Amino acid sequence: MKWFNAWRPAFRHIQVMMILFIIIVGCAAMAGSAGAKSPTATEEWVYSQPTNIYDCDISPDGAFVATGTYNGKVYLLTIDGEHLWTVDTYSPVWGVAVSSGAGYVVAGTDIGDLFVYDREGTLLWSKRFRGVVNDVDISADGSVIAVGCADSKVYRYTNTGTEEWAYKMNAAVLSVSVTADGNLIGAGTRNFMITVLDTAGQKVWSYQINGQVFGLALSPDGKYLIAGGNDAYTYIFDDTGEIVSQLNPGTTVNSVSASLQGAYFALGGANGIAMIYEKDGKKVMQKSATTAINGVSLTPSGNACAVASSDGNLYLYSLPADVVPVTPVETAVPTPPFEPVEGGIFSFSSSPTGASVYIDNAVKGITPVTLPMKAGQYQILIRLAGYNDWTSTINLPPSETVSVVAQMNPAAPVSTPLSLGFLSVLSGLVFVAVLMLRRSDE
């Protein structure tokens, strides 16, 4: 027992050391949990129809939502859920897209029609293809329209109906996406191929997965691409075609969407679950419908997500804007010109770009953005994660354009205060440790 007697003083302090170890670990864990935030989705509204809803798209300025249905109708709503107009295509609508300000609304149908409407729902032009139009997309300013067709081609059109090029793929094109500036078009096929094309229709990169590509989306800035289908995985690529992350949603993926800089990625599952991931593969949210989800669409900032389901419902969920790590975008996204109607025009920009614009406490778009408004006085708030809010009261005269330029100043780091509960536990552990130390010395 001599060895025990020799080490007895040390053993007296083992309990104290254990208490101190628990204190350190507890501090680290609770500090980490205090600093972390888990985004939660809030259902803002539901728009219901007595038919399957096949696709949806939120405009790049975050102000409008377009959707298409099995019974051949296209609907345009505001981001607040107000119905603006309905048009009939007389065939199931597989794909819809809407530009900033709803200057152009595009729809592709089962009988191969492509329809292009203006903001009022008036048909501007149409074209019949030799095969189902499986998907469509449009650039932020409406100048570039991408069409994915069952004839195995992806097309690039202008908003006036001019075909700029057609690229032959290896099978029917099931999904397409275009960047906000129109410089890149991505396409996915029935034969598992993903291809990204430039403005001239030349291949930038391609990749073959292990399933049909039902859903494909480029982030608005073109830095990321997400693609999924009946492969076991959904893949996130960078702008060189390298895989950044593989997601395992556990179901066939019918639709995907991406926000700026790949902050968030949305997936719509055949199992009726909409999921949102970060680019490192962490799932941060999921919402359920009663049947398959056919379409998902994120705003560029990731602060809202539209979900189209076979249950006949179009859902709009909001996400806390301050949890979305939006990185400034270098290239400004052009927006369509507007004619003054019963008022004037606000032209918003910010440095850095990518900030949310609030008018009278309602989000209206992402900078840079041009918005027609009725003449009057407005409270303006421009918000970007990591920067101080920019606020002002601005008068908009009739038939005039007012340019608003916000210089965003970085916010000072904010330390998260420790809760009273945590301080109570900590002080209690310290008291016990001191008491045991005193007793061991007696």
DRENDO-1510 file (C-alpha; in Angstrom, 1 decimal, always signed):
<recs>
REC; n; res; u; v; w
REC; 1; MET; +0.0; +0.0; +0.0 .
REC; 2; LYS; +3.0; +2.3; +0.0 .
REC; 3; TRP; +2.3; +3.2; -3.6 .
REC; 4; PHE; -1.2; +4.3; -2.6 .
REC; 5; ASN; +0.1; +6.4; +0.3 .
REC; 6; ALA; +2.6; +8.0; -2.0 .
REC; 7; TRP; -0.2; +9.0; -4.4 .
REC; 8; ARG; -2.9; +9.8; -1.8 .
REC; 9; PRO; -2.5; +13.6; -2.0 .
REC; 10; ALA; -3.0; +13.5; -5.7 .
REC; 11; PHE; -6.1; +11.2; -5.4 .
REC; 12; ARG; -7.6; +13.8; -2.9 .
REC; 13; HIS; -7.8; +16.3; -5.8 .
REC; 14; ILE; -9.2; +14.0; -8.5 .
REC; 15; GLN; -12.8; +14.8; -7.6 .
REC; 16; VAL; -12.0; +18.5; -7.7 .
REC; 17; MET; -10.2; +18.1; -11.1 .
REC; 18; MET; -13.3; +16.3; -12.4 .
REC; 19; ILE; -15.6; +19.1; -11.3 .
REC; 20; LEU; -13.3; +21.7; -13.0 .
REC; 21; PHE; -13.2; +19.6; -16.1 .
REC; 22; ILE; -17.0; +19.5; -16.2 .
REC; 23; ILE; -17.1; +23.3; -15.7 .
REC; 24; ILE; -14.8; +23.8; -18.7 .
REC; 25; VAL; -16.7; +21.5; -20.9 .
REC; 26; GLY; -20.0; +23.0; -19.8 .
REC; 27; CYS; -18.8; +26.5; -20.5 .
REC; 28; ALA; -17.7; +25.5; -24.0 .
REC; 29; ALA; -20.9; +23.6; -24.8 .
REC; 30; MET; -23.3; +26.3; -23.5 .
REC; 31; ALA; -21.3; +29.1; -25.1 .
REC; 32; GLY; -21.5; +27.3; -28.4 .
REC; 33; SER; -25.2; +26.7; -28.2 .
REC; 34; ALA; -25.7; +30.3; -27.2 .
REC; 35; GLY; -23.9; +31.5; -30.3 .
REC; 36; ALA; -25.6; +29.1; -32.7 .
REC; 37; LYS; -29.0; +29.8; -34.2 .
REC; 38; SER; -31.3; +27.1; -35.8 .
REC; 39; PRO; -33.3; +28.6; -38.7 .
REC; 40; THR; -37.0; +27.9; -38.5 .
REC; 41; ALA; -39.6; +28.2; -41.2 .
REC; 42; THR; -42.8; +30.1; -40.7 .
REC; 43; GLU; -45.8; +29.3; -42.9 .
REC; 44; GLU; -46.9; +32.7; -44.3 .
REC; 45; TRP; -49.7; +31.6; -46.5 .
REC; 46; VAL; -51.2; +28.8; -48.6 .
REC; 47; TYR; -52.7; +29.2; -52.0 .
REC; 48; SER; -55.0; +26.2; -52.9 .
REC; 49; GLN; -56.3; +24.9; -56.2 .
REC; 50; PRO; -58.4; +21.7; -56.9 .
REC; 51; THR; -55.5; +20.1; -58.9 .
REC; 52; ASN; -51.9; +19.2; -58.7 .
REC; 53; ILE; -49.5; +22.1; -58.6 .
REC; 54; TYR; -46.4; +21.2; -60.6 .
REC; 55; ASP; -43.9; +24.1; -60.4 .
REC; 56; CYS; -43.3; +27.5; -58.7 .
REC; 57; ASP; -40.8; +30.3; -59.0 .
REC; 58; ILE; -40.1; +33.4; -56.9 .
REC; 59; SER; -38.9; +36.4; -58.9 .
REC; 60; PRO; -35.3; +37.4; -58.4 .
REC; 61; ASP; -36.4; +40.6; -56.6 .
REC; 62; GLY; -38.4; +38.5; -54.1 .
REC; 63; ALA; -41.7; +40.3; -54.9 .
REC; 64; PHE; -43.7; +37.8; -57.0 .
REC; 65; VAL; -44.5; +34.1; -57.2 .
REC; 66; ALA; -45.5; +32.3; -60.3 .
REC; 67; THR; -47.0; +28.8; -60.3 .
REC; 68; GLY; -48.4; +26.3; -62.9 .
REC; 69; THR; -50.9; +23.4; -62.5 .
REC; 70; TYR; -51.9; +20.1; -64.0 .
REC; 71; ASN; -55.2; +21.6; -65.3 .
REC; 72; GLY; -53.2; +24.0; -67.5 .
REC; 73; LYS; -53.3; +27.2; -65.6 .
REC; 74; VAL; -50.6; +29.7; -64.8 .
REC; 75; TYR; -51.0; +32.0; -61.7 .
REC; 76; LEU; -49.1; +35.1; -60.7 .
REC; 77; LEU; -49.2; +36.2; -57.0 .
REC; 78; THR; -47.4; +38.7; -54.9 .
REC; 79; ILE; -45.0; +37.5; -52.3 .
REC; 80; ASP; -47.7; +38.3; -49.8 .
REC; 81; GLY; -50.0; +35.8; -51.5 .
REC; 82; GLU; -52.3; +38.2; -53.3 .
REC; 83; HIS; -53.6; +36.7; -56.5 .
REC; 84; LEU; -52.9; +39.0; -59.5 .
REC; 85; TRP; -54.0; +37.0; -62.6 .
REC; 86; THR; -54.6; +33.6; -64.1 .
REC; 87; VAL; -54.2; +32.4; -67.7 .
REC; 88; ASP; -55.1; +29.1; -69.3 .
REC; 89; THR; -52.6; +27.2; -71.4 .
REC; 90; TYR; -55.0; +24.3; -72.2 .
REC; 91; SER; -52.3; +21.7; -71.2 .
REC; 92; PRO; -50.5; +20.7; -68.0 .
REC; 93; VAL; -47.8; +23.2; -67.0 .
REC; 94; TRP; -44.5; +21.5; -66.2 .
REC; 95; GLY; -42.4; +24.6; -65.7 .
REC; 96; VAL; -42.8; +28.3; -64.8 .
REC; 97; ALA; -40.4; +31.2; -64.3 .
REC; 98; VAL; -40.8; +34.9; -63.5 .
REC; 99; SER; -38.3; +37.8; -63.9 .
REC; 100; SER; -37.8; +40.7; -61.6 .
REC; 101; GLY; -40.8; +42.9; -61.3 .
REC; 102; ALA; -42.8; +40.2; -63.0 .
REC; 103; GLY; -41.8; +41.9; -66.3 .
REC; 104; TYR; -41.9; +38.4; -67.9 .
REC; 105; VAL; -43.7; +35.2; -66.9 .
REC; 106; VAL; -42.7; +32.1; -68.8 .
REC; 107; ALA; -44.5; +28.7; -68.9 .
REC; 108; GLY; -43.8; +25.4; -70.6 .
REC; 109; THR; -46.5; +22.8; -71.2 .
REC; 110; ASP; -47.1; +19.1; -71.8 .
REC; 111; ILE; -48.0; +19.5; -75.5 .
REC; 112; GLY; -44.8; +21.4; -76.2 .
REC; 113; ASP; -45.9; +25.1; -76.0 .
REC; 114; LEU; -43.8; +27.9; -74.6 .
REC; 115; PHE; -45.8; +30.9; -73.5 .
REC; 116; VAL; -44.3; +34.3; -72.5 .
REC; 117; TYR; -46.6; +36.8; -70.7 .
REC; 118; ASP; -46.1; +40.3; -69.5 .
REC; 119; ARG; -46.8; +41.6; -66.0 .
REC; 120; GLU; -50.5; +42.0; -66.7 .
REC; 121; GLY; -50.9; +38.4; -67.9 .
REC; 122; THR; -51.0; +39.4; -71.6 .
REC; 123; LEU; -49.5; +36.9; -74.0 .
REC; 124; LEU; -46.4; +38.4; -75.7 .
REC; 125; TRP; -45.5; +35.4; -77.8 .
REC; 126; SER; -45.5; +31.6; -77.9 .
REC; 127; LYS; -43.7; +28.7; -79.7 .
REC; 128; ARG; -44.6; +25.1; -80.2 .
REC; 129; PHE; -41.7; +22.5; -79.8 .
REC; 130; ARG; -41.5; +18.9; -81.0 .
REC; 131; GLY; -41.9; +17.4; -77.5 .
REC; 132; VAL; -42.9; +18.2; -74.0 .
REC; 133; VAL; -41.4; +21.4; -72.5 .
REC; 134; ASN; -40.2; +19.9; -69.2 .
REC; 135; ASP; -38.7; +23.0; -67.7 .
REC; 136; VAL; -38.1; +26.8; -68.2 .
REC; 137; ASP; -36.1; +29.5; -66.5 .
REC; 138; ILE; -35.5; +33.2; -67.1 .
REC; 139; SER; -32.7; +35.7; -66.2 .
REC; 140; ALA; -33.4; +38.5; -63.6 .
REC; 141; ASP; -34.0; +41.1; -66.3 .
REC; 142; GLY; -36.0; +38.8; -68.5 .
REC; 143; SER; -33.5; +39.1; -71.4 .
REC; 144; VAL; -32.6; +35.4; -71.5 .
REC; 145; ILE; -35.0; +32.4; -71.5 .
REC; 146; ALA; -33.9; +28.8; -71.1 .
REC; 147; VAL; -36.0; +26.0; -72.3 .
REC; 148; GLY; -35.5; +22.2; -71.6 .
REC; 149; CYS; -37.4; +20.0; -74.0 .
REC; 150; ALA; -38.1; +16.3; -74.6 .
REC; 151; ASP; -36.5; +16.6; -78.0 .
REC; 152; SER; -33.2; +16.3; -76.2 .
REC; 153; LYS; -32.3; +20.0; -76.7 .
REC; 154; VAL; -31.8; +23.0; -74.4 .
REC; 155; TYR; -32.6; +26.3; -76.0 .
REC; 156; ARG; -31.6; +29.9; -75.3 .
REC; 157; TYR; -34.2; +32.5; -76.4 .
REC; 158; THR; -34.4; +36.3; -76.0 .
REC; 159; ASN; -37.5; +37.9; -74.5 .
REC; 160; THR; -38.7; +38.9; -78.0 .
REC; 161; GLY; -38.8; +35.3; -79.2 .
REC; 162; THR; -35.5; +35.0; -81.0 .
REC; 163; GLU; -33.7; +31.7; -80.8 .
REC; 164; GLU; -30.0; +32.3; -80.1 .
REC; 165; TRP; -28.9; +28.7; -80.0 .
REC; 166; ALA; -30.0; +25.1; -79.3 .
REC; 167; TYR; -27.7; +22.6; -77.7 .
REC; 168; LYS; -28.2; +18.8; -78.3 .
REC; 169; MET; -28.0; +16.7; -75.2 .
REC; 170; ASN; -27.8; +12.9; -74.8 .
REC; 171; ALA; -31.5; +12.5; -74.0 .
REC; 172; ALA; -34.7; +14.4; -73.1 .
REC; 173; VAL; -33.9; +17.5; -71.0 .
REC; 174; LEU; -35.8; +17.4; -67.8 .
REC; 175; SER; -34.5; +20.4; -65.9 .
REC; 176; VAL; -32.9; +23.8; -66.8 .
REC; 177; SER; -31.6; +26.8; -64.9 .
REC; 178; VAL; -30.1; +30.2; -65.8 .
REC; 179; THR; -28.0; +32.5; -63.7 .
REC; 180; ALA; -29.4; +36.0; -62.8 .
REC; 181; ASP; -27.2; +37.7; -65.4 .
REC; 182; GLY; -28.0; +35.1; -68.1 .
REC; 183; ASN; -24.4; +34.2; -68.6 .
REC; 184; LEU; -24.8; +30.5; -67.7 .
REC; 185; ILE; -27.4; +27.9; -68.4 .
REC; 186; GLY; -27.5; +24.5; -66.7 .
REC; 187; ALA; -29.4; +21.4; -67.9 .
REC; 188; GLY; -30.1; +17.9; -66.7 .
REC; 189; THR; -31.2; +14.9; -68.7 .
REC; 190; ARG; -33.1; +11.6; -68.5 .
REC; 191; ASN; -29.8; +9.9; -69.2 .
REC; 192; PHE; -28.2; +11.2; -66.0 .
REC; 193; MET; -26.1; +14.0; -67.6 .
REC; 194; ILE; -25.5; +17.5; -66.1 .
REC; 195; THR; -24.2; +20.2; -68.4 .
REC; 196; VAL; -23.4; +23.9; -68.0 .
REC; 197; LEU; -23.3; +26.1; -71.1 .
REC; 198; ASP; -22.0; +29.6; -71.7 .
REC; 199; THR; -23.6; +32.5; -73.6 .
REC; 200; ALA; -22.5; +31.1; -76.9 .
REC; 201; GLY; -23.9; +27.6; -76.2 .
REC; 202; GLN; -20.4; +26.1; -75.5 .
REC; 203; LYS; -20.0; +23.5; -72.8 .
REC; 204; VAL; -18.3; +24.9; -69.6 .
REC; 205; TRP; -18.4; +21.5; -67.8 .
REC; 206; SER; -20.5; +18.4; -67.5 .
REC; 207; TYR; -20.9; +15.5; -65.0 .
REC; 208; GLN; -22.8; +12.2; -65.1 .
REC; 209; ILE; -24.6; +11.1; -62.0 .
REC; 210; ASN; -26.4; +7.7; -61.3 .
REC; 211; GLY; -30.0; +8.8; -62.0 .
REC; 212; GLN; -32.4; +11.0; -64.0 .
REC; 213; VAL; -31.9; +14.7; -63.3 .
REC; 214; PHE; -35.4; +15.8; -62.3 .
REC; 215; GLY; -34.2; +18.9; -60.6 .
REC; 216; LEU; -31.3; +21.3; -61.3 .
REC; 217; ALA; -30.6; +24.8; -60.2 .
REC; 218; LEU; -27.7; +27.3; -60.5 .
REC; 219; SER; -27.3; +29.7; -57.7 .
REC; 220; PRO; -28.2; +33.3; -58.9 .
REC; 221; ASP; -24.5; +34.2; -59.0 .
REC; 222; GLY; -23.4; +31.0; -60.8 .
REC; 223; LYS; -21.0; +29.9; -58.1 .
REC; 224; TYR; -22.9; +26.7; -57.2 .
REC; 225; LEU; -25.1; +24.1; -58.9 .
REC; 226; ILE; -27.4; +21.6; -57.2 .
REC; 227; ALA; -28.9; +18.6; -59.0 .
REC; 228; GLY; -31.0; +15.6; -57.9 .
REC; 229; GLY; -33.5; +13.1; -59.1 .
REC; 230; ASN; -33.8; +9.3; -58.6 .
REC; 231; ASP; -30.1; +9.0; -57.8 .
REC; 232; ALA; -29.5; +8.0; -54.1 .
REC; 233; TYR; -27.8; +11.4; -53.7 .
REC; 234; THR; -28.3; +15.0; -54.5 .
REC; 235; TYR; -25.1; +16.8; -55.5 .
REC; 236; ILE; -23.8; +20.3; -54.9 .
REC; 237; PHE; -21.1; +21.4; -57.4 .
REC; 238; ASP; -18.9; +24.5; -57.5 .
REC; 239; ASP; -18.4; +26.6; -60.6 .
REC; 240; THR; -15.7; +24.3; -61.9 .
REC; 241; GLY; -17.8; +21.2; -61.7 .
REC; 242; GLU; -16.2; +19.8; -58.6 .
REC; 243; ILE; -18.5; +18.1; -56.1 .
REC; 244; VAL; -18.7; +20.2; -52.9 .
REC; 245; SER; -21.2; +18.0; -51.0 .
REC; 246; GLN; -23.4; +14.9; -51.5 .
REC; 247; LEU; -26.8; +15.0; -49.8 .
REC; 248; ASN; -28.8; +11.9; -48.9 .
REC; 249; PRO; -32.4; +13.0; -48.7 .
REC; 250; GLY; -33.7; +9.5; -48.6 .
REC; 251; THR; -36.3; +10.0; -51.4 .
REC; 252; THR; -36.5; +10.9; -55.1 .
REC; 253; VAL; -35.9; +14.6; -55.6 .
REC; 254; ASN; -38.4; +16.3; -57.9 .
REC; 255; SER; -37.1; +19.9; -57.6 .
REC; 256; VAL; -34.2; +21.9; -56.2 .
REC; 257; SER; -33.3; +25.6; -55.7 .
REC; 258; ALA; -30.3; +27.6; -54.6 .
REC; 259; SER; -29.8; +31.0; -53.0 .
REC; 260; LEU; -26.9; +33.4; -53.5 .
REC; 261; GLN; -23.4; +32.0; -52.8 .
REC; 262; GLY; -24.9; +28.7; -51.9 .
REC; 263; ALA; -26.1; +29.9; -48.5 .
REC; 264; TYR; -29.1; +27.6; -48.7 .
REC; 265; PHE; -30.3; +24.8; -51.0 .
REC; 266; ALA; -33.9; +23.6; -51.1 .
REC; 267; LEU; -35.0; +20.1; -52.1 .
REC; 268; GLY; -38.6; +19.0; -52.9 .
REC; 269; GLY; -39.1; +15.2; -52.3 .
REC; 270; ALA; -41.5; +12.7; -53.8 .
REC; 271; ASN; -42.2; +11.7; -50.2 .
REC; 272; GLY; -43.9; +15.1; -49.6 .
REC; 273; ILE; -41.0; +16.7; -47.6 .
REC; 274; ALA; -39.3; +20.0; -48.5 .
REC; 275; MET; -35.8; +20.2; -47.1 .
REC; 276; ILE; -33.3; +23.0; -46.8 .
REC; 277; TYR; -29.6; +22.3; -46.5 .
REC; 278; GLU; -26.4; +24.3; -46.1 .
REC; 279; LYS; -23.7; +23.6; -48.7 .
REC; 280; ASP; -21.7; +21.5; -46.2 .
REC; 281; GLY; -24.5; +19.0; -46.2 .
REC; 282; LYS; -26.2; +20.1; -42.9 .
REC; 283; LYS; -30.0; +19.9; -43.0 .
REC; 284; VAL; -31.3; +23.0; -41.3 .
REC; 285; MET; -35.1; +22.7; -41.9 .
REC; 286; GLN; -37.8; +20.5; -43.3 .
REC; 287; LYS; -41.5; +20.9; -43.9 .
REC; 288; SER; -44.1; +18.3; -44.9 .
REC; 289; ALA; -47.0; +18.3; -47.4 .
REC; 290; THR; -49.6; +15.5; -47.7 .
REC; 291; THR; -48.3; +14.3; -51.1 .
REC; 292; ALA; -45.3; +14.7; -53.4 .
REC; 293; ILE; -43.6; +18.1; -53.7 .
REC; 294; ASN; -43.1; +19.0; -57.3 .
REC; 295; GLY; -41.4; +22.4; -57.1 .
REC; 296; VAL; -39.3; +24.5; -54.7 .
REC; 297; SER; -38.0; +28.1; -55.1 .
REC; 298; LEU; -35.8; +30.2; -52.8 .
REC; 299; THR; -35.4; +33.9; -52.9 .
REC; 300; PRO; -31.8; +34.9; -53.7 .
REC; 301; SER; -31.2; +35.9; -50.1 .
REC; 302; GLY; -32.8; +32.7; -48.8 .
REC; 303; ASN; -35.3; +34.5; -46.6 .
REC; 304; ALA; -38.3; +32.8; -48.2 .
REC; 305; CYS; -39.1; +29.5; -50.0 .
REC; 306; ALA; -42.1; +28.6; -52.1 .
REC; 307; VAL; -43.2; +25.0; -52.3 .
REC; 308; ALA; -45.6; +23.5; -54.9 .
REC; 309; SER; -47.3; +20.2; -54.1 .
REC; 310; SER; -49.5; +17.6; -55.6 .
REC; 311; ASP; -51.9; +18.2; -52.7 .
REC; 312; GLY; -53.1; +21.3; -54.6 .
REC; 313; ASN; -51.3; +23.7; -52.4 .
REC; 314; LEU; -48.7; +26.4; -53.0 .
REC; 315; TYR; -47.0; +27.2; -49.7 .
REC; 316; LEU; -44.8; +30.2; -48.9 .
REC; 317; TYR; -42.4; +29.9; -45.9 .
REC; 318; SER; -40.3; +32.6; -44.5 .
REC; 319; LEU; -36.9; +32.2; -43.0 .
REC; 320; PRO; -35.2; +34.6; -40.6 .
REC; 321; ALA; -33.3; +37.0; -42.8 .
REC; 322; ASP; -30.4; +37.4; -40.3 .
REC; 323; VAL; -29.5; +33.7; -40.3 .
REC; 324; VAL; -28.7; +33.6; -44.0 .
REC; 325; PRO; -25.0; +34.2; -44.6 .
REC; 326; VAL; -25.4; +36.2; -47.9 .
REC; 327; THR; -22.0; +37.2; -49.3 .
REC; 328; PRO; -21.9; +40.4; -51.5 .
REC; 329; VAL; -22.3; +39.8; -55.2 .
REC; 330; GLU; -19.8; +41.4; -57.5 .
REC; 331; THR; -21.8; +41.6; -60.6 .
REC; 332; ALA; -25.0; +43.7; -60.5 .
REC; 333; VAL; -28.1; +42.0; -61.8 .
REC; 334; PRO; -29.9; +44.1; -64.4 .
REC; 335; THR; -33.6; +44.7; -63.9 .
REC; 336; PRO; -36.2; +45.5; -66.6 .
REC; 337; PRO; -37.1; +49.1; -67.3 .
REC; 338; PHE; -40.5; +50.3; -66.0 .
REC; 339; GLU; -42.8; +53.0; -67.4 .
REC; 340; PRO; -44.2; +55.3; -64.7 .
REC; 341; VAL; -47.8; +54.3; -64.0 .
REC; 342; GLU; -49.7; +56.3; -61.4 .
REC; 343; GLY; -46.5; +57.1; -59.6 .
REC; 344; GLY; -42.8; +57.0; -59.9 .
REC; 345; ILE; -39.9; +54.6; -59.8 .
REC; 346; PHE; -37.4; +53.7; -57.0 .
REC; 347; SER; -34.0; +52.5; -58.2 .
REC; 348; PHE; -32.2; +50.8; -55.3 .
REC; 349; SER; -28.5; +49.8; -55.1 .
REC; 350; SER; -26.1; +49.1; -52.3 .
REC; 351; SER; -22.5; +48.6; -51.6 .
REC; 352; PRO; -22.1; +45.6; -51.1 .
REC; 353; THR; -24.9; +44.4; -53.3 .
REC; 354; GLY; -27.3; +41.6; -52.3 .
REC; 355; ALA; -29.1; +43.5; -49.5 .
REC; 356; SER; -32.8; +43.1; -48.8 .
REC; 357; VAL; -35.0; +46.2; -49.5 .
REC; 358; TYR; -37.9; +46.9; -47.1 .
REC; 359; ILE; -40.5; +49.5; -47.9 .
REC; 360; ASP; -42.8; +50.4; -45.1 .
REC; 361; ASN; -41.6; +47.2; -43.3 .
REC; 362; ALA; -42.4; +44.9; -46.2 .
REC; 363; VAL; -39.6; +43.2; -48.1 .
REC; 364; LYS; -39.7; +44.2; -51.8 .
REC; 365; GLY; -36.5; +42.9; -53.4 .
REC; 366; ILE; -32.7; +42.4; -53.4 .
REC; 367; THR; -30.3; +45.1; -54.5 .
REC; 368; PRO; -29.9; +46.2; -57.2 .
REC; 369; VAL; -33.6; +46.4; -58.0 .
REC; 370; THR; -35.9; +48.8; -59.7 .
REC; 371; LEU; -39.5; +49.1; -58.3 .
REC; 372; PRO; -42.5; +51.1; -59.6 .
REC; 373; MET; -44.4; +52.6; -56.7 .
REC; 374; LYS; -47.3; +55.0; -56.2 .
REC; 375; ALA; -46.2; +58.6; -55.4 .
REC; 376; GLY; -45.8; +59.3; -51.7 .
REC; 377; GLN; -43.5; +59.1; -48.7 .
REC; 378; TYR; -42.0; +55.8; -47.7 .
REC; 379; GLN; -39.9; +54.4; -44.9 .
REC; 380; ILE; -36.9; +52.6; -46.4 .
REC; 381; LEU; -34.9; +49.9; -44.7 .
REC; 382; ILE; -31.9; +48.2; -46.5 .
REC; 383; ARG; -30.5; +45.2; -44.6 .
REC; 384; LEU; -27.6; +42.9; -45.2 .
REC; 385; ALA; -26.2; +40.3; -42.8 .
REC; 386; GLY; -23.0; +41.5; -41.1 .
REC; 387; TYR; -23.8; +45.2; -41.8 .
REC; 388; ASN; -25.7; +47.9; -40.0 .
REC; 389; ASP; -29.2; +48.6; -41.2 .
REC; 390; TRP; -29.5; +51.6; -43.6 .
REC; 391; THR; -32.7; +53.6; -43.0 .
REC; 392; SER; -34.3; +56.7; -44.5 .
REC; 393; THR; -37.6; +58.4; -45.2 .
REC; 394; ILE; -37.8; +59.2; -48.9 .
REC; 395; ASN; -40.5; +61.0; -50.9 .
REC; 396; LEU; -41.3; +59.6; -54.4 .
REC; 397; PRO; -42.7; +62.3; -56.7 .
REC; 398; PRO; -45.1; +61.4; -59.5 .
REC; 399; SER; -43.5; +60.4; -62.8 .
REC; 400; GLU; -40.0; +60.6; -61.5 .
REC; 401; THR; -37.2; +58.1; -60.8 .
REC; 402; VAL; -35.5; +58.3; -57.4 .
REC; 403; SER; -32.1; +56.6; -57.1 .
REC; 404; VAL; -31.3; +55.3; -53.6 .
REC; 405; VAL; -27.7; +54.2; -53.0 .
REC; 406; ALA; -27.0; +52.6; -49.6 .
REC; 407; GLN; -23.4; +52.5; -48.4 .
REC; 408; MET; -23.5; +49.6; -46.0 .
REC; 409; ASN; -21.2; +49.8; -42.9 .
REC; 410; PRO; -19.9; +46.6; -41.3 .
REC; 411; ALA; -21.6; +45.9; -37.9 .
REC; 412; ALA; -19.5; +45.6; -34.8 .
REC; 413; PRO; -19.2; +42.0; -33.5 .
REC; 414; VAL; -21.8; +41.3; -30.9 .
REC; 415; SER; -21.0; +39.0; -28.1 .
REC; 416; THR; -23.9; +36.7; -26.9 .
REC; 417; PRO; -24.6; +37.4; -23.2 .
REC; 418; LEU; -24.7; +34.3; -20.9 .
REC; 419; SER; -28.1; +33.4; -19.6 .
REC; 420; LEU; -28.9; +33.7; -15.8 .
REC; 421; GLY; -29.5; +29.9; -15.8 .
REC; 422; PHE; -26.0; +29.2; -17.1 .
REC; 423; LEU; -24.4; +31.7; -14.6 .
REC; 424; SER; -26.3; +30.0; -11.8 .
REC; 425; VAL; -25.1; +26.5; -12.8 .
REC; 426; LEU; -21.5; +27.8; -13.3 .
REC; 427; SER; -21.4; +29.5; -9.9 .
REC; 428; GLY; -22.8; +26.4; -8.2 .
REC; 429; LEU; -20.2; +24.2; -9.7 .
REC; 430; VAL; -17.4; +26.6; -8.7 .
REC; 431; PHE; -18.8; +26.6; -5.1 .
REC; 432; VAL; -18.8; +22.8; -4.9 .
REC; 433; ALA; -15.3; +22.7; -6.3 .
REC; 434; VAL; -14.0; +25.1; -3.8 .
REC; 435; LEU; -15.7; +23.3; -0.9 .
REC; 436; MET; -14.3; +20.0; -1.9 .
REC; 437; LEU; -10.8; +21.5; -2.3 .
REC; 438; ARG; -11.0; +22.9; +1.3 .
REC; 439; ARG; -12.1; +19.5; +2.7 .
REC; 440; SER; -9.4; +17.7; +0.9 .
REC; 441; ASP; -6.8; +20.0; +2.5 .
REC; 442; GLU; -8.1; +19.4; +6.0 .
</recs>
